[in-house]
């Protein structure tokens, strides 16, 4: 299992590549910086909130979606593990390596963008360090939930095309706060950023839901794979 | 056509159906339907085009693709479901998917997973060791996969898809020798599109056409390496007697390498049972005893050896002619 996990992690890393990651991080940071600067000009007080809302509603899911797509080579999760699983290593161990690698890669792209964007939004105003720390924590939680969800979706439909479906459903249903919104990370992340509570859940409970979604979907994805 | 079991069969296909993902948008290039096959140690060839299902069959045997129906059983385990079973399969598949930055990385991973000796030296591929995987041509990558499969220390099954095509730097003679050496204790499935690749090498040959067995040794097919096949033609209107004989033979001919049965295409009242065994005399005695016990009328028993040219003419002729 350890060899399978390590090999899965390295296989995922070899597919993502540092250069792609660096380009994505730079482009993401530039976009966040540009957004925050533009919003700050119009409304300095709402710039941080605006940046975080946009970042967590659109940026984070799209980054996780793209990274998981690259890790599984836009195929199904089972097929993506084949280069390593062919040697008799557990597909589940390999997929776990995929999940951790994709989660870390999402953070590598999102974290600098958030930090730079928030820096531009605050521009020396107090509150930057604490907001930045909270945002990075949310990014870690949200990335985990999205990566797990997309990996689970990669086990369904031909070539894991359910990934796109999950992205759309999260966008549509995650915009609300009703029971339909409850499984979708977007709704809970919005709640944690000060939006309406999902099904009257507290922010602490929403955090727990995100953690459960992250671990649960990843576990479910692994369980759907044959050894 | 159906193929019955074999004593001590290491690999069994039971009504196997499945497809590859080599077509556009990961669609199927070829698929197989309801294949029955049992084989033990030895070289067993399947002749057919990728669109006839050879590529799908290779992936199904190696555990790359899940069966859509039926199952693959390798020593009781299913390769797709069981990592331990996959660890004992060496395979050269249609699509090379090597993981690692360098060839040494690939070799290290294979050896960490399966153990085994240096795979490159026996085939004279030492020069690849220092290369990066991305620098390998398709032929070199296939040669590396071939070497990895052949160097497996204790394989339960070796699967080679077109081992003579697009494989760079491997001598044909060295490959034949290596295959024959491994075949003494390991079932080897050779999936090829040219019958000439296996005509003098394989012990049993099956022709795959549109996902089904169209011919096999002795049926409307041919005898492969050495005349170690007994072909029995029975009076049999519906194939029941032939099927029953094939099953009984699999229990009684202990050194059988393969047993198959088929309807005789040009005579609806007859069926053919073919036995490939090391001791043909012993097999013939068992066969006669079983025929007597089962009151089966035997039209002929023979050990045919069809000439290579005849075989080529058969396989190159339109499919309708091959199938009768």
Interface residues (C-beta under 8 A of the other chain):
Chain A: X3 X4 X7 X10 X11 X14 X75 X78 X79 X82 X83 X84 X85 X86 X87 X88 X89 X90 X91 X158 X159 X226 X227
Chain B: X21 X25 X26 X62 X63 X64 X66 X80 X81 X82 X83 X84 X85 X86 X87 X88 X89 X91 X97 X98 X99 X100 X101 X109 X110 X112 X113 X114
